[in-house]
Amino acid sequence: MKTETLSEAALSLFRLHVERKGQIAVDDSTREPYLELERHGLMLLSRPFVGERVYRLTKEGFDRKTELLSTAASPSESAWHRR
């Protein structure tokens, strides 16, 4: 998979997810970018508790973290950073 196939929203969310160690709510504003990251094999949905949704990096996501962080927009440019 090439990085340029990811949307800017997905790249920004990936970076923010790594910086916050996954502490990002899955809601209407983050759902589609998380699904995109999951489709590309970079994230995996986990459900530690009933009703709770948490995304975690896959092995590929972890292995490509440096590459993807260098191409992602700064979190300050992201709509999710203001949350």
mmCIF file of the N, C-alpha and C atoms, coordinates in Angstrom:
data_MODEL
# 
_entry.id   MODEL 
# 
loop_
_atom_site.group_PDB 
_atom_site.id 
_atom_site.type_symbol 
_atom_site.label_atom_id 
_atom_site.label_alt_id 
_atom_site.label_comp_id 
_atom_site.label_asym_id 
_atom_site.label_entity_id 
_atom_site.label_seq_id 
_atom_site.pdbx_PDB_ins_code 
_atom_site.Cartn_x 
_atom_site.Cartn_y 
_atom_site.Cartn_z 
_atom_site.occupancy 
_atom_site.B_iso_or_equiv 
_atom_site.pdbx_formal_charge 
_atom_site.auth_seq_id 
_atom_site.auth_comp_id 
_atom_site.auth_asym_id 
_atom_site.auth_atom_id 
_atom_site.pdbx_PDB_model_num 
ATOM 1   N N  . MET A 1 1  ? 0.839   -1.183 0.000  1.00 0.00 ? 1  MET A N  1 
ATOM 2   C CA . MET A 1 1  ? 0.000   0.000  0.000  1.00 0.00 ? 1  MET A CA 1 
ATOM 3   C C  . MET A 1 1  ? 0.883   1.244  0.000  1.00 0.00 ? 1  MET A C  1 
ATOM 4   N N  . LYS A 1 2  ? 0.543   2.198  -0.807 1.00 0.00 ? 2  LYS A N  1 
ATOM 5   C CA . LYS A 1 2  ? 1.292   3.447  -0.848 1.00 0.00 ? 2  LYS A CA 1 
ATOM 6   C C  . LYS A 1 2  ? 0.593   4.464  0.043  1.00 0.00 ? 2  LYS A C  1 
ATOM 7   N N  . THR A 1 3  ? 1.386   5.264  0.725  1.00 0.00 ? 3  THR A N  1 
ATOM 8   C CA . THR A 1 3  ? 0.859   6.260  1.651  1.00 0.00 ? 3  THR A CA 1 
ATOM 9   C C  . THR A 1 3  ? -0.051  7.258  0.958  1.00 0.00 ? 3  THR A C  1 
ATOM 10  N N  . GLU A 1 4  ? 0.261   7.620  -0.296 1.00 0.00 ? 4  GLU A N  1 
ATOM 11  C CA . GLU A 1 4  ? -0.552  8.644  -0.955 1.00 0.00 ? 4  GLU A CA 1 
ATOM 12  C C  . GLU A 1 4  ? -1.977  8.192  -1.211 1.00 0.00 ? 4  GLU A C  1 
ATOM 13  N N  . THR A 1 5  ? -2.283  6.908  -1.034 1.00 0.00 ? 5  THR A N  1 
ATOM 14  C CA . THR A 1 5  ? -3.658  6.448  -1.211 1.00 0.00 ? 5  THR A CA 1 
ATOM 15  C C  . THR A 1 5  ? -4.504  6.732  0.025  1.00 0.00 ? 5  THR A C  1 
ATOM 16  N N  . LEU A 1 6  ? -3.880  7.109  1.133  1.00 0.00 ? 6  LEU A N  1 
ATOM 17  C CA . LEU A 1 6  ? -4.621  7.469  2.338  1.00 0.00 ? 6  LEU A CA 1 
ATOM 18  C C  . LEU A 1 6  ? -5.051  8.934  2.268  1.00 0.00 ? 6  LEU A C  1 
ATOM 19  N N  . SER A 1 7  ? -6.241  9.201  2.758  1.00 0.00 ? 7  SER A N  1 
ATOM 20  C CA . SER A 1 7  ? -6.714  10.584 2.790  1.00 0.00 ? 7  SER A CA 1 
ATOM 21  C C  . SER A 1 7  ? -5.934  11.374 3.834  1.00 0.00 ? 7  SER A C  1 
ATOM 22  N N  . GLU A 1 8  ? -5.969  12.675 3.707  1.00 0.00 ? 8  GLU A N  1 
ATOM 23  C CA . GLU A 1 8  ? -5.318  13.546 4.683  1.00 0.00 ? 8  GLU A CA 1 
ATOM 24  C C  . GLU A 1 8  ? -5.938  13.363 6.067  1.00 0.00 ? 8  GLU A C  1 
ATOM 25  N N  . ALA A 1 9  ? -7.259  13.150 6.107  1.00 0.00 ? 9  ALA A N  1 
ATOM 26  C CA . ALA A 1 9  ? -7.940  12.932 7.390  1.00 0.00 ? 9  ALA A CA 1 
ATOM 27  C C  . ALA A 1 9  ? -7.433  11.669 8.069  1.00 0.00 ? 9  ALA A C  1 
ATOM 28  N N  . ALA A 1 10 ? -7.242  10.600 7.301  1.00 0.00 ? 10 ALA A N  1 
ATOM 29  C CA . ALA A 1 10 ? -6.745  9.343  7.872  1.00 0.00 ? 10 ALA A CA 1 
ATOM 30  C C  . ALA A 1 10 ? -5.309  9.491  8.360  1.00 0.00 ? 10 ALA A C  1 
ATOM 31  N N  . LEU A 1 11 ? -4.465  10.157 7.579  1.00 0.00 ? 11 LEU A N  1 
ATOM 32  C CA . LEU A 1 11 ? -3.082  10.376 8.007  1.00 0.00 ? 11 LEU A CA 1 
ATOM 33  C C  . LEU A 1 11 ? -3.014  11.232 9.276  1.00 0.00 ? 11 LEU A C  1 
ATOM 34  N N  . SER A 1 12 ? -3.821  12.257 9.342  1.00 0.00 ? 12 SER A N  1 
ATOM 35  C CA . SER A 1 12 ? -3.840  13.122 10.528 1.00 0.00 ? 12 SER A CA 1 
ATOM 36  C C  . SER A 1 12 ? -4.311  12.355 11.759 1.00 0.00 ? 12 SER A C  1 
ATOM 37  N N  . LEU A 1 13 ? -5.344  11.541 11.571 1.00 0.00 ? 13 LEU A N  1 
ATOM 38  C CA . LEU A 1 13 ? -5.853  10.756 12.694 1.00 0.00 ? 13 LEU A CA 1 
ATOM 39  C C  . LEU A 1 13 ? -4.826  9.712  13.132 1.00 0.00 ? 13 LEU A C  1 
ATOM 40  N N  . PHE A 1 14 ? -4.125  9.108  12.187 1.00 0.00 ? 14 PHE A N  1 
ATOM 41  C CA . PHE A 1 14 ? -3.074  8.143  12.529 1.00 0.00 ? 14 PHE A CA 1 
ATOM 42  C C  . PHE A 1 14 ? -2.038  8.804  13.435 1.00 0.00 ? 14 PHE A C  1 
ATOM 43  N N  . ARG A 1 15 ? -1.580  9.978  13.039 1.00 0.00 ? 15 ARG A N  1 
ATOM 44  C CA . ARG A 1 15 ? -0.559  10.688 13.823 1.00 0.00 ? 15 ARG A CA 1 
ATOM 45  C C  . ARG A 1 15 ? -1.092  11.034 15.219 1.00 0.00 ? 15 ARG A C  1 
ATOM 46  N N  . LEU A 1 16 ? -2.293  11.547 15.281 1.00 0.00 ? 16 LEU A N  1 
ATOM 47  C CA . LEU A 1 16 ? -2.880  11.910 16.563 1.00 0.00 ? 16 LEU A CA 1 
ATOM 48  C C  . LEU A 1 16 ? -3.069  10.674 17.443 1.00 0.00 ? 16 LEU A C  1 
ATOM 49  N N  . HIS A 1 17 ? -3.493  9.569  16.834 1.00 0.00 ? 17 HIS A N  1 
ATOM 50  C CA . HIS A 1 17 ? -3.675  8.315  17.562 1.00 0.00 ? 17 HIS A CA 1 
ATOM 51  C C  . HIS A 1 17 ? -2.357  7.882  18.213 1.00 0.00 ? 17 HIS A C  1 
ATOM 52  N N  . VAL A 1 18 ? -1.274  7.968  17.468 1.00 0.00 ? 18 VAL A N  1 
ATOM 53  C CA . VAL A 1 18 ? 0.039   7.581  17.997 1.00 0.00 ? 18 VAL A CA 1 
ATOM 54  C C  . VAL A 1 18 ? 0.461   8.533  19.111 1.00 0.00 ? 18 VAL A C  1 
ATOM 55  N N  . GLU A 1 19 ? 0.302   9.826  18.906 1.00 0.00 ? 19 GLU A N  1 
ATOM 56  C CA . GLU A 1 19 ? 0.712   10.813 19.913 1.00 0.00 ? 19 GLU A CA 1 
ATOM 57  C C  . GLU A 1 19 ? -0.078  10.679 21.210 1.00 0.00 ? 19 GLU A C  1 
ATOM 58  N N  . ARG A 1 20 ? -1.347  10.352 21.098 1.00 0.00 ? 20 ARG A N  1 
ATOM 59  C CA . ARG A 1 20 ? -2.199  10.220 22.291 1.00 0.00 ? 20 ARG A CA 1 
ATOM 60  C C  . ARG A 1 20 ? -2.265  8.789  22.804 1.00 0.00 ? 20 ARG A C  1 
ATOM 61  N N  . LYS A 1 21 ? -1.470  7.917  22.235 1.00 0.00 ? 21 LYS A N  1 
ATOM 62  C CA . LYS A 1 21 ? -1.442  6.503  22.628 1.00 0.00 ? 21 LYS A CA 1 
ATOM 63  C C  . LYS A 1 21 ? -2.836  5.885  22.570 1.00 0.00 ? 21 LYS A C  1 
ATOM 64  N N  . GLY A 1 22 ? -3.564  6.245  21.511 1.00 0.00 ? 22 GLY A N  1 
ATOM 65  C CA . GLY A 1 22 ? -4.871  5.644  21.260 1.00 0.00 ? 22 GLY A CA 1 
ATOM 66  C C  . GLY A 1 22 ? -6.027  6.260  22.016 1.00 0.00 ? 22 GLY A C  1 
ATOM 67  N N  . GLN A 1 23 ? -5.798  7.289  22.770 1.00 0.00 ? 23 GLN A N  1 
ATOM 68  C CA . GLN A 1 23 ? -6.857  7.890  23.588 1.00 0.00 ? 23 GLN A CA 1 
ATOM 69  C C  . GLN A 1 23 ? -7.707  8.862  22.769 1.00 0.00 ? 23 GLN A C  1 
ATOM 70  N N  . ILE A 1 24 ? -8.374  8.328  21.748 1.00 0.00 ? 24 ILE A N  1 
ATOM 71  C CA . ILE A 1 24 ? -9.253  9.134  20.898 1.00 0.00 ? 24 ILE A CA 1 
ATOM 72  C C  . ILE A 1 24 ? -10.595 8.441  20.810 1.00 0.00 ? 24 ILE A C  1 
ATOM 73  N N  . ALA A 1 25 ? -11.654 9.182  21.036 1.00 0.00 ? 25 ALA A N  1 
ATOM 74  C CA . ALA A 1 25 ? -13.005 8.615  20.964 1.00 0.00 ? 25 ALA A CA 1 
ATOM 75  C C  . ALA A 1 25 ? -13.348 8.234  19.527 1.00 0.00 ? 25 ALA A C  1 
ATOM 76  N N  . VAL A 1 26 ? -14.038 7.123  19.395 1.00 0.00 ? 26 VAL A N  1 
ATOM 77  C CA . VAL A 1 26 ? -14.559 6.729  18.091 1.00 0.00 ? 26 VAL A CA 1 
ATOM 78  C C  . VAL A 1 26 ? -15.977 7.274  18.026 1.00 0.00 ? 26 VAL A C  1 
ATOM 79  N N  . ASP A 1 27 ? -16.153 8.308  17.208 1.00 0.00 ? 27 ASP A N  1 
ATOM 80  C CA . ASP A 1 27 ? -17.464 8.928  17.057 1.00 0.00 ? 27 ASP A CA 1 
ATOM 81  C C  . ASP A 1 27 ? -17.666 9.284  15.587 1.00 0.00 ? 27 ASP A C  1 
ATOM 82  N N  . ASP A 1 28 ? -18.684 10.066 15.292 1.00 0.00 ? 28 ASP A N  1 
ATOM 83  C CA . ASP A 1 28 ? -18.981 10.391 13.895 1.00 0.00 ? 28 ASP A CA 1 
ATOM 84  C C  . ASP A 1 28 ? -17.831 11.108 13.191 1.00 0.00 ? 28 ASP A C  1 
ATOM 85  N N  . SER A 1 29 ? -17.029 11.862 13.924 1.00 0.00 ? 29 SER A N  1 
ATOM 86  C CA . SER A 1 29 ? -15.946 12.610 13.284 1.00 0.00 ? 29 SER A CA 1 
ATOM 87  C C  . SER A 1 29 ? -14.697 11.759 13.039 1.00 0.00 ? 29 SER A C  1 
ATOM 88  N N  . THR A 1 30 ? -14.536 10.670 13.766 1.00 0.00 ? 30 THR A N  1 
ATOM 89  C CA . THR A 1 30 ? -13.342 9.836  13.612 1.00 0.00 ? 30 THR A CA 1 
ATOM 90  C C  . THR A 1 30 ? -13.624 8.482  12.959 1.00 0.00 ? 30 THR A C  1 
ATOM 91  N N  . ARG A 1 31 ? -14.876 8.113  12.875 1.00 0.00 ? 31 ARG A N  1 
ATOM 92  C CA . ARG A 1 31 ? -15.236 6.771  12.389 1.00 0.00 ? 31 ARG A CA 1 
ATOM 93  C C  . ARG A 1 31 ? -14.711 6.475  10.984 1.00 0.00 ? 31 ARG A C  1 
ATOM 94  N N  . GLU A 1 32 ? -14.980 7.341  10.032 1.00 0.00 ? 32 GLU A N  1 
ATOM 95  C CA . GLU A 1 32 ? -14.563 7.066  8.645  1.00 0.00 ? 32 GLU A CA 1 
ATOM 96  C C  . GLU A 1 32 ? -13.045 7.021  8.489  1.00 0.00 ? 32 GLU A C  1 
ATOM 97  N N  . PRO A 1 33 ? -12.288 7.970  9.070  1.00 0.00 ? 33 PRO A N  1 
ATOM 98  C CA . PRO A 1 33 ? -10.827 7.848  8.966  1.00 0.00 ? 33 PRO A CA 1 
ATOM 99  C C  . PRO A 1 33 ? -10.291 6.566  9.619  1.00 0.00 ? 33 PRO A C  1 
ATOM 100 N N  . TYR A 1 34 ? -10.865 6.159  10.758 1.00 0.00 ? 34 TYR A N  1 
ATOM 101 C CA . TYR A 1 34 ? -10.446 4.901  11.379 1.00 0.00 ? 34 TYR A CA 1 
ATOM 102 C C  . TYR A 1 34 ? -10.767 3.716  10.472 1.00 0.00 ? 34 TYR A C  1 
ATOM 103 N N  . LEU A 1 35 ? -11.944 3.724  9.857  1.00 0.00 ? 35 LEU A N  1 
ATOM 104 C CA . LEU A 1 35 ? -12.313 2.641  8.940  1.00 0.00 ? 35 LEU A CA 1 
ATOM 105 C C  . LEU A 1 35 ? -11.357 2.584  7.749  1.00 0.00 ? 35 LEU A C  1 
ATOM 106 N N  . GLU A 1 36 ? -10.955 3.746  7.261  1.00 0.00 ? 36 GLU A N  1 
ATOM 107 C CA . GLU A 1 36 ? -9.988  3.794  6.154  1.00 0.00 ? 36 GLU A CA 1 
ATOM 108 C C  . GLU A 1 36 ? -8.649  3.193  6.583  1.00 0.00 ? 36 GLU A C  1 
ATOM 109 N N  . LEU A 1 37 ? -8.187  3.549  7.772  1.00 0.00 ? 37 LEU A N  1 
ATOM 110 C CA . LEU A 1 37 ? -6.935  2.988  8.281  1.00 0.00 ? 37 LEU A CA 1 
ATOM 111 C C  . LEU A 1 37 ? -7.053  1.474  8.476  1.00 0.00 ? 37 LEU A C  1 
ATOM 112 N N  . GLU A 1 38 ? -8.230  1.032  8.894  1.00 0.00 ? 38 GLU A N  1 
ATOM 113 C CA . GLU A 1 38 ? -8.460  -0.405 9.053  1.00 0.00 ? 38 GLU A CA 1 
ATOM 114 C C  . GLU A 1 38 ? -8.446  -1.117 7.693  1.00 0.00 ? 38 GLU A C  1 
ATOM 115 N N  . ARG A 1 39 ? -9.077  -0.517 6.691  1.00 0.00 ? 39 ARG A N  1 
ATOM 116 C CA . ARG A 1 39 ? -9.088  -1.114 5.345  1.00 0.00 ? 39 ARG A CA 1 
ATOM 117 C C  . ARG A 1 39 ? -7.675  -1.268 4.782  1.00 0.00 ? 39 ARG A C  1 
ATOM 118 N N  . HIS A 1 40 ? -6.782  -0.370 5.162  1.00 0.00 ? 40 HIS A N  1 
ATOM 119 C CA . HIS A 1 40 ? -5.402  -0.427 4.680  1.00 0.00 ? 40 HIS A CA 1 
ATOM 120 C C  . HIS A 1 40 ? -4.506  -1.286 5.575  1.00 0.00 ? 40 HIS A C  1 
ATOM 121 N N  . GLY A 1 41 ? -5.098  -1.910 6.591  1.00 0.00 ? 41 GLY A N  1 
ATOM 122 C CA . GLY A 1 41 ? -4.336  -2.824 7.439  1.00 0.00 ? 41 GLY A CA 1 
ATOM 123 C C  . GLY A 1 41 ? -3.468  -2.162 8.477  1.00 0.00 ? 41 GLY A C  1 
ATOM 124 N N  . LEU A 1 42 ? -3.718  -0.875 8.760  1.00 0.00 ? 42 LEU A N  1 
ATOM 125 C CA . LEU A 1 42 ? -2.887  -0.149 9.716  1.00 0.00 ? 42 LEU A CA 1 
ATOM 126 C C  . LEU A 1 42 ? -3.470  -0.130 11.123 1.00 0.00 ? 42 LEU A C  1 
ATOM 127 N N  . MET A 1 43 ? -4.773  -0.318 11.238 1.00 0.00 ? 43 MET A N  1 
ATOM 128 C CA . MET A 1 43 ? -5.477  -0.312 12.521 1.00 0.00 ? 43 MET A CA 1 
ATOM 129 C C  . MET A 1 43 ? -6.420  -1.504 12.576 1.00 0.00 ? 43 MET A C  1 
ATOM 130 N N  . LEU A 1 44 ? -6.779  -1.866 13.807 1.00 0.00 ? 44 LEU A N  1 
ATOM 131 C CA . LEU A 1 44 ? -7.708  -2.963 14.016 1.00 0.00 ? 44 LEU A CA 1 
ATOM 132 C C  . LEU A 1 44 ? -8.667  -2.565 15.122 1.00 0.00 ? 44 LEU A C  1 
ATOM 133 N N  . LEU A 1 45 ? -9.952  -2.787 14.894 1.00 0.00 ? 45 LEU A N  1 
ATOM 134 C CA . LEU A 1 45 ? -10.962 -2.475 15.904 1.00 0.00 ? 45 LEU A CA 1 
ATOM 135 C C  . LEU A 1 45 ? -10.912 -3.518 17.004 1.00 0.00 ? 45 LEU A C  1 
ATOM 136 N N  . SER A 1 46 ? -10.916 -3.046 18.229 1.00 0.00 ? 46 SER A N  1 
ATOM 137 C CA . SER A 1 46 ? -10.910 -3.913 19.400 1.00 0.00 ? 46 SER A CA 1 
ATOM 138 C C  . SER A 1 46 ? -12.068 -3.487 20.286 1.00 0.00 ? 46 SER A C  1 
ATOM 139 N N  . ARG A 1 47 ? -12.676 -4.434 20.976 1.00 0.00 ? 47 ARG A N  1 
ATOM 140 C CA . ARG A 1 47 ? -13.768 -4.113 21.884 1.00 0.00 ? 47 ARG A CA 1 
ATOM 141 C C  . ARG A 1 47 ? -13.472 -4.688 23.265 1.00 0.00 ? 47 ARG A C  1 
ATOM 142 N N  . PRO A 1 48 ? -12.741 -3.941 24.096 1.00 0.00 ? 48 PRO A N  1 
ATOM 143 C CA . PRO A 1 48 ? -12.395 -4.458 25.414 1.00 0.00 ? 48 PRO A CA 1 
ATOM 144 C C  . PRO A 1 48 ? -13.593 -4.561 26.358 1.00 0.00 ? 48 PRO A C  1 
ATOM 145 N N  . PHE A 1 49 ? -14.596 -3.729 26.179 1.00 0.00 ? 49 PHE A N  1 
ATOM 146 C CA . PHE A 1 49 ? -15.797 -3.744 27.007 1.00 0.00 ? 49 PHE A CA 1 
ATOM 147 C C  . PHE A 1 49 ? -17.008 -3.647 26.092 1.00 0.00 ? 49 PHE A C  1 
ATOM 148 N N  . VAL A 1 50 ? -18.123 -4.140 26.559 1.00 0.00 ? 50 VAL A N  1 
ATOM 149 C CA . VAL A 1 50 ? -19.358 -4.107 25.770 1.00 0.00 ? 50 VAL A CA 1 
ATOM 150 C C  . VAL A 1 50 ? -19.681 -2.671 25.382 1.00 0.00 ? 50 VAL A C  1 
ATOM 151 N N  . GLY A 1 51 ? -19.871 -2.455 24.088 1.00 0.00 ? 51 GLY A N  1 
ATOM 152 C CA . GLY A 1 51 ? -20.234 -1.132 23.593 1.00 0.00 ? 51 GLY A CA 1 
ATOM 153 C C  . GLY A 1 51 ? -19.067 -0.202 23.320 1.00 0.00 ? 51 GLY A C  1 
ATOM 154 N N  . GLU A 1 52 ? -17.911 -0.460 23.919 1.00 0.00 ? 52 GLU A N  1 
ATOM 155 C CA . GLU A 1 52 ? -16.753 0.410  23.724 1.00 0.00 ? 52 GLU A CA 1 
ATOM 156 C C  . GLU A 1 52 ? -16.020 0.009  22.448 1.00 0.00 ? 52 GLU A C  1 
ATOM 157 N N  . ARG A 1 53 ? -15.568 0.999  21.700 1.00 0.00 ? 53 ARG A N  1 
ATOM 158 C CA . ARG A 1 53 ? -14.774 0.754  20.491 1.00 0.00 ? 53 ARG A CA 1 
ATOM 159 C C  . ARG A 1 53 ? -13.425 1.424  20.656 1.00 0.00 ? 53 ARG A C  1 
ATOM 160 N N  . VAL A 1 54 ? -12.395 0.650  20.417 1.00 0.00 ? 54 VAL A N  1 
ATOM 161 C CA . VAL A 1 54 ? -11.030 1.142  20.539 1.00 0.00 ? 54 VAL A CA 1 
ATOM 162 C C  . VAL A 1 54 ? -10.259 0.619  19.336 1.00 0.00 ? 54 VAL A C  1 
ATOM 163 N N  . TYR A 1 55 ? -9.509  1.489  18.696 1.00 0.00 ? 55 TYR A N  1 
ATOM 164 C CA . TYR A 1 55 ? -8.657  1.059  17.590 1.00 0.00 ? 55 TYR A CA 1 
ATOM 165 C C  . TYR A 1 55 ? -7.226  0.934  18.077 1.00 0.00 ? 55 TYR A C  1 
ATOM 166 N N  . ARG A 1 56 ? -6.555  -0.095 17.588 1.00 0.00 ? 56 ARG A N  1 
ATOM 167 C CA . ARG A 1 56 ? -5.154  -0.340 17.920 1.00 0.00 ? 56 ARG A CA 1 
ATOM 168 C C  . ARG A 1 56 ? -4.354  -0.475 16.629 1.00 0.00 ? 56 ARG A C  1 
ATOM 169 N N  . LEU A 1 57 ? -3.080  -0.142 16.716 1.00 0.00 ? 57 LEU A N  1 
ATOM 170 C CA . LEU A 1 57 ? -2.202  -0.328 15.562 1.00 0.00 ? 57 LEU A CA 1 
ATOM 171 C C  . LEU A 1 57 ? -2.018  -1.817 15.300 1.00 0.00 ? 57 LEU A C  1 
ATOM 172 N N  . THR A 1 58 ? -2.009  -2.181 14.040 1.00 0.00 ? 58 THR A N  1 
ATOM 173 C CA . THR A 1 58 ? -1.636  -3.540 13.659 1.00 0.00 ? 58 THR A CA 1 
ATOM 174 C C  . THR A 1 58 ? -0.103  -3.607 13.611 1.00 0.00 ? 58 THR A C  1 
ATOM 175 N N  . LYS A 1 59 ? 0.437   -4.779 13.362 1.00 0.00 ? 59 LYS A N  1 
ATOM 176 C CA . LYS A 1 59 ? 1.892   -4.907 13.215 1.00 0.00 ? 59 LYS A CA 1 
ATOM 177 C C  . LYS A 1 59 ? 2.370   -4.033 12.061 1.00 0.00 ? 59 LYS A C  1 
ATOM 178 N N  . GLU A 1 60 ? 1.628   -4.040 10.947 1.00 0.00 ? 60 GLU A N  1 
ATOM 179 C CA . GLU A 1 60 ? 2.014   -3.207 9.804  1.00 0.00 ? 60 GLU A CA 1 
ATOM 180 C C  . GLU A 1 60 ? 1.963   -1.726 10.176 1.00 0.00 ? 60 GLU A C  1 
ATOM 181 N N  . GLY A 1 61 ? 0.915   -1.313 10.892 1.00 0.00 ? 61 GLY A N  1 
ATOM 182 C CA . GLY A 1 61 ? 0.810   0.081  11.322 1.00 0.00 ? 61 GLY A CA 1 
ATOM 183 C C  . GLY A 1 61 ? 1.971   0.480  12.208 1.00 0.00 ? 61 GLY A C  1 
ATOM 184 N N  . PHE A 1 62 ? 2.352   -0.418 13.122 1.00 0.00 ? 62 PHE A N  1 
ATOM 185 C CA . PHE A 1 62 ? 3.482   -0.136 13.995 1.00 0.00 ? 62 PHE A CA 1 
ATOM 186 C C  . PHE A 1 62 ? 4.779   -0.074 13.194 1.00 0.00 ? 62 PHE A C  1 
ATOM 187 N N  . ASP A 1 63 ? 4.960   -1.038 12.295 1.00 0.00 ? 63 ASP A N  1 
ATOM 188 C CA . ASP A 1 63 ? 6.182   -1.078 11.488 1.00 0.00 ? 63 ASP A CA 1 
ATOM 189 C C  . ASP A 1 63 ? 6.320   0.143  10.580 1.00 0.00 ? 63 ASP A C  1 
ATOM 190 N N  . ARG A 1 64 ? 5.202   0.701  10.135 1.00 0.00 ? 64 ARG A N  1 
ATOM 191 C CA . ARG A 1 64 ? 5.234   1.843  9.209  1.00 0.00 ? 64 ARG A CA 1 
ATOM 192 C C  . ARG A 1 64 ? 5.024   3.190  9.915  1.00 0.00 ? 64 ARG A C  1 
ATOM 193 N N  . LYS A 1 65 ? 5.015   3.170  11.234 1.00 0.00 ? 65 LYS A N  1 
ATOM 194 C CA . LYS A 1 65 ? 4.724   4.369  12.014 1.00 0.00 ? 65 LYS A CA 1 
ATOM 195 C C  . LYS A 1 65 ? 5.631   5.541  11.647 1.00 0.00 ? 65 LYS A C  1 
ATOM 196 N N  . THR A 1 66 ? 6.925   5.338  11.592 1.00 0.00 ? 66 THR A N  1 
ATOM 197 C CA . THR A 1 66 ? 7.861   6.428  11.281 1.00 0.00 ? 66 THR A CA 1 
ATOM 198 C C  . THR A 1 66 ? 7.571   7.010  9.907  1.00 0.00 ? 66 THR A C  1 
ATOM 199 N N  . GLU A 1 67 ? 7.373   6.147  8.931  1.00 0.00 ? 67 GLU A N  1 
ATOM 200 C CA . GLU A 1 67 ? 7.069   6.587  7.563  1.00 0.00 ? 67 GLU A CA 1 
ATOM 201 C C  . GLU A 1 67 ? 5.775   7.399  7.519  1.00 0.00 ? 67 GLU A C  1 
ATOM 202 N N  . LEU A 1 68 ? 4.738   6.892  8.174  1.00 0.00 ? 68 LEU A N  1 
ATOM 203 C CA . LEU A 1 68 ? 3.443   7.568  8.119  1.00 0.00 ? 68 LEU A CA 1 
ATOM 204 C C  . LEU A 1 68 ? 3.422   8.859  8.926  1.00 0.00 ? 68 LEU A C  1 
ATOM 205 N N  . LEU A 1 69 ? 4.145   8.901  10.027 1.00 0.00 ? 69 LEU A N  1 
ATOM 206 C CA . LEU A 1 69 ? 4.201   10.130 10.820 1.00 0.00 ? 69 LEU A CA 1 
ATOM 207 C C  . LEU A 1 69 ? 4.909   11.239 10.069 1.00 0.00 ? 69 LEU A C  1 
ATOM 208 N N  . SER A 1 70 ? 5.877   10.887 9.258  1.00 0.00 ? 70 SER A N  1 
ATOM 209 C CA . SER A 1 70 ? 6.603   11.914 8.512  1.00 0.00 ? 70 SER A CA 1 
ATOM 210 C C  . SER A 1 70 ? 5.770   12.475 7.356  1.00 0.00 ? 70 SER A C  1 
ATOM 211 N N  . THR A 1 71 ? 4.748   11.740 6.906  1.00 0.00 ? 71 THR A N  1 
ATOM 212 C CA . THR A 1 71 ? 3.912   12.219 5.800  1.00 0.00 ? 71 THR A CA 1 
ATOM 213 C C  . THR A 1 71 ? 2.596   12.823 6.277  1.00 0.00 ? 71 THR A C  1 
ATOM 214 N N  . ALA A 1 72 ? 2.250   12.630 7.538  1.00 0.00 ? 72 ALA A N  1 
ATOM 215 C CA . ALA A 1 72 ? 0.966   13.107 8.056  1.00 0.00 ? 72 ALA A CA 1 
ATOM 216 C C  . ALA A 1 72 ? 1.036   14.596 8.375  1.00 0.00 ? 72 ALA A C  1 
ATOM 217 N N  . ALA A 1 73 ? -0.111  15.239 8.281  1.00 0.00 ? 73 ALA A N  1 
ATOM 218 C CA . ALA A 1 73 ? -0.212  16.652 8.659  1.00 0.00 ? 73 ALA A CA 1 
ATOM 219 C C  . ALA A 1 73 ? -0.022  16.784 10.162 1.00 0.00 ? 73 ALA A C  1 
ATOM 220 N N  . SER A 1 74 ? 0.423   17.928 10.563 1.00 0.00 ? 74 SER A N  1 
ATOM 221 C CA . SER A 1 74 ? 0.591   18.202 11.980 1.00 0.00 ? 74 SER A CA 1 
ATOM 222 C C  . SER A 1 74 ? -0.757  18.119 12.693 1.00 0.00 ? 74 SER A C  1 
ATOM 223 N N  . PRO A 1 75 ? -0.794  17.561 13.926 1.00 0.00 ? 75 PRO A N  1 
ATOM 224 C CA . PRO A 1 75 ? -2.058  17.497 14.653 1.00 0.00 ? 75 PRO A CA 1 
ATOM 225 C C  . PRO A 1 75 ? -2.697  18.860 14.870 1.00 0.00 ? 75 PRO A C  1 
ATOM 226 N N  . SER A 1 76 ? -1.886  19.923 14.915 1.00 0.00 ? 76 SER A N  1 
ATOM 227 C CA . SER A 1 76 ? -2.452  21.249 15.098 1.00 0.00 ? 76 SER A CA 1 
ATOM 228 C C  . SER A 1 76 ? -3.309  21.652 13.903 1.00 0.00 ? 76 SER A C  1 
ATOM 229 N N  . GLU A 1 77 ? -3.096  21.005 12.759 1.00 0.00 ? 77 GLU A N  1 
ATOM 230 C CA . GLU A 1 77 ? -3.902  21.277 11.567 1.00 0.00 ? 77 GLU A CA 1 
ATOM 231 C C  . GLU A 1 77 ? -5.140  20.400 11.523 1.00 0.00 ? 77 GLU A C  1 
ATOM 232 N N  . SER A 1 78 ? -5.224  19.469 12.437 1.00 0.00 ? 78 SER A N  1 
ATOM 233 C CA . SER A 1 78 ? -6.308  18.497 12.424 1.00 0.00 ? 78 SER A CA 1 
ATOM 234 C C  . SER A 1 78 ? -7.508  18.996 13.229 1.00 0.00 ? 78 SER A C  1 
ATOM 235 N N  . ALA A 1 79 ? -8.687  18.666 12.741 1.00 0.00 ? 79 ALA A N  1 
ATOM 236 C CA . ALA A 1 79 ? -9.920  19.019 13.460 1.00 0.00 ? 79 ALA A CA 1 
ATOM 237 C C  . ALA A 1 79 ? -9.995  18.269 14.787 1.00 0.00 ? 79 ALA A C  1 
ATOM 238 N N  . TRP A 1 80 ? -9.366  17.097 14.886 1.00 0.00 ? 80 TRP A N  1 
ATOM 239 C CA . TRP A 1 80 ? -9.459  16.292 16.108 1.00 0.00 ? 80 TRP A CA 1 
ATOM 240 C C  . TRP A 1 80 ? -8.551  16.832 17.192 1.00 0.00 ? 80 TRP A C  1 
ATOM 241 N N  . HIS A 1 81 ? -7.570  17.624 16.834 1.00 0.00 ? 81 HIS A N  1 
ATOM 242 C CA . HIS A 1 81 ? -6.642  18.135 17.836 1.00 0.00 ? 81 HIS A CA 1 
ATOM 243 C C  . HIS A 1 81 ? -7.357  19.068 18.819 1.00 0.00 ? 81 HIS A C  1 
ATOM 244 N N  . ARG A 1 82 ? -8.389  19.728 18.375 1.00 0.00 ? 82 ARG A N  1 
ATOM 245 C CA . ARG A 1 82 ? -9.096  20.708 19.216 1.00 0.00 ? 82 ARG A CA 1 
ATOM 246 C C  . ARG A 1 82 ? -10.002 20.034 20.232 1.00 0.00 ? 82 ARG A C  1 
ATOM 247 N N  . ARG A 1 83 ? -10.159 18.731 20.184 1.00 0.00 ? 83 ARG A N  1 
ATOM 248 C CA . ARG A 1 83 ? -11.060 18.018 21.098 1.00 0.00 ? 83 ARG A CA 1 
ATOM 249 C C  . ARG A 1 83 ? -10.458 17.859 22.448 1.00 0.00 ? 83 ARG A C  1 
# 
